[in-house]
């Protein structure tokens, strides 16, 4: 890893820390109410009083972005959690069982991968109905397929290695081998992939919310926040541009950390 | 070879039919119920309306019967009737497809050369800073929400500098901004895969051999490394197609263009299940057939595979 890359970890971690703090304690960042505005302060450009300006109802955009980070990031984290758990379980089962079960499961995964992911997410949203949690589940299910593939490959790779054979010769049971040898080995690549997937999940959750399938209107969510600014593209640029920049900063930070993790796990 | 093609075609058909089965299951197997999905969680209580709708769309027949009928119809290319418009799903998709194909084609026209250029220059340059800069570009573009990029472009080049129409359905001028929006992440995708392969290939001994025999660095990249990097890069074409379908949903919404993406979005909004099912089958079929086509094309690119097949 180059020095510059290691240096980049610090700002990325700071951005991520700030985003997490905003999600858990929004009051730390902004005292303004994200839902109620002052109509005399409609559509003010960014300034000292309102860092990101105000929207058409006089609501503080910075407050809305800060309060929007909780649902947006939560949905992304839940999605990745579902993807990791479901995906690695499927991969673990398929890789351990082999034979017809492996064939069947992996064919199913292949089908999931053949459906364009965003279409798959929207189909699930159509079944579950709109809402932050529903979107999280949909994004998680669509990402699970990739994790199951990685996990299965890891299981098969580790199973073929000498120390697993040695463990088997020593009389170690299959579950113990899985827990003590396969899982720790798979943890590296899985964490790296999960971090990279988190950046993706933030983008996808925002896109689904932008289309209007996230939380219903007054609640601030990063995607719907930007969608709400669409009618004012020509007059109030800050309504769409500034929240988008926040998303870009957070995703860049997450992806950067993901790449660092991946390089590290590949070098091992 | 013929046997290989036949086997792969059967597999492709199986994948598409499984996609059909999975969507059918998602819409029909407990606790899902097509009528209740259609009516939405907010007004599902009206039992008389539920029964009326069920009879109207033939949903009162047993699920197994509907599944088998639908499967046969799908095999014949008939995707049924839209709940929302009452029109044939296949015809509606066929009508919307050309607009999205134009958008995707426009995006590829920008993305392929751009991605190729970025990867090629990064592999060719000997300036470390330039290589690092070019190598960082794809990651940067992939961190930008596509819908936001579209809005920013609209703001800058339609409202700021009135170069392109904000809402032009037809004509080339209206296609530029949407195509560029879709092209940015696509080119990043192309550049990333190609550069990764090129970096590996440039370290191979055959590149040193070519250089030692007097080939320029540009020639070593173009004629030697690129040929070997091309095959893994080709594999991503099917992925790219799936990605373009996904991206078109957002881009067509931002630029108010009618097309497949808009069709997907409105089918989800109105919970038009036959339409969604038809869209899933068509999209999956396209991605699967492209994967198949790319696999078939491998021997054309790689002579080693040709020899093995012969």
Contacts between the chains, C-beta under 8 A, distances in Angstrom:
chain1	res1	chain2	res2	distance
A	4	B	132	7.7
A	107	B	14	7.8
A	107	B	18	7.4
A	108	B	18	7.3
A	110	B	15	6.5
A	111	B	15	5.3
A	111	B	18	4.5
A	111	B	19	5.5
A	111	B	22	6.6
A	111	B	284	7.6
A	112	B	22	8.0
A	114	B	15	5.3
A	114	B	19	6.7
A	114	B	242	7.7
A	114	B	284	5.0
A	114	B	287	5.1
A	114	B	288	5.2
A	114	B	291	7.5
A	115	B	19	5.7
A	115	B	242	7.8
A	115	B	280	6.0
A	115	B	283	6.6
A	115	B	284	5.1
A	115	B	287	7.6
A	116	B	242	4.0
A	116	B	243	7.2
A	116	B	245	4.3
A	116	B	246	4.7
A	116	B	283	5.2
A	116	B	284	8.0
A	116	B	287	6.7
A	117	B	242	7.1
A	117	B	246	5.9
A	118	B	245	7.5
A	118	B	246	3.2
A	118	B	247	7.6
A	118	B	249	5.8
A	118	B	250	7.8
A	119	B	245	6.3
A	119	B	246	6.4
A	119	B	249	7.6
A	119	B	264	6.1
A	119	B	279	6.7
A	119	B	280	6.3
A	119	B	283	5.6
A	120	B	280	7.8
A	122	B	249	7.2
A	122	B	264	6.1
A	122	B	265	7.6
A	122	B	268	4.7
A	122	B	276	7.9
A	123	B	23	6.3
A	123	B	26	6.7
A	123	B	268	7.6
A	123	B	276	5.6
A	123	B	280	6.2
A	124	B	26	7.3
A	125	B	268	6.2
A	126	B	37	6.9
A	126	B	267	7.4
A	126	B	268	4.6
A	126	B	271	5.5
A	126	B	273	7.5
A	126	B	276	6.0
A	127	B	26	5.3
A	127	B	27	6.6
A	127	B	32	5.8
A	127	B	37	5.8
A	129	B	40	6.5
A	129	B	41	4.7
A	199	B	143	6.6
A	203	B	143	7.7
A	203	B	145	5.4
A	203	B	146	8.0
A	206	B	145	5.4
A	206	B	147	7.7
A	207	B	145	6.4
A	207	B	146	7.0
A	207	B	147	5.7
A	207	B	250	5.4
A	210	B	145	7.7
A	210	B	147	4.8
A	210	B	250	7.0
A	210	B	253	7.9
A	211	B	249	7.2
A	211	B	250	7.2
A	211	B	253	6.2
A	211	B	265	5.9
A	211	B	268	7.9
A	212	B	269	7.4
A	213	B	268	6.8
A	223	B	145	7.9
A	223	B	147	7.7
A	226	B	145	7.8
A	226	B	147	7.0
A	226	B	148	6.0
A	226	B	151	6.9
A	229	B	151	7.9
A	230	B	151	6.8
A	233	B	151	6.4
A	233	B	154	6.0
A	233	B	155	5.3
A	233	B	159	5.9
A	233	B	166	8.0
A	234	B	155	7.7
A	234	B	159	4.2
A	237	B	155	5.6
A	240	B	148	7.0
A	240	B	151	4.8
A	240	B	152	7.4
A	240	B	155	7.1
A	241	B	151	7.8
A	241	B	152	6.2
A	241	B	155	7.0
A	244	B	144	8.0
A	244	B	145	6.2
A	244	B	148	3.6
A	244	B	151	7.3
A	244	B	152	7.0
A	247	B	145	5.5
A	247	B	148	6.8
A	248	B	143	5.8
A	248	B	144	5.5
A	248	B	145	7.3
A	248	B	148	7.7
A	251	B	143	4.2
A	251	B	144	7.8
A	251	B	145	7.9
A	252	B	139	7.9
A	252	B	140	7.1
A	252	B	143	4.5
A	255	B	139	6.1
A	255	B	142	7.4
A	255	B	143	5.5
A	256	B	139	7.9
A	259	B	139	7.2
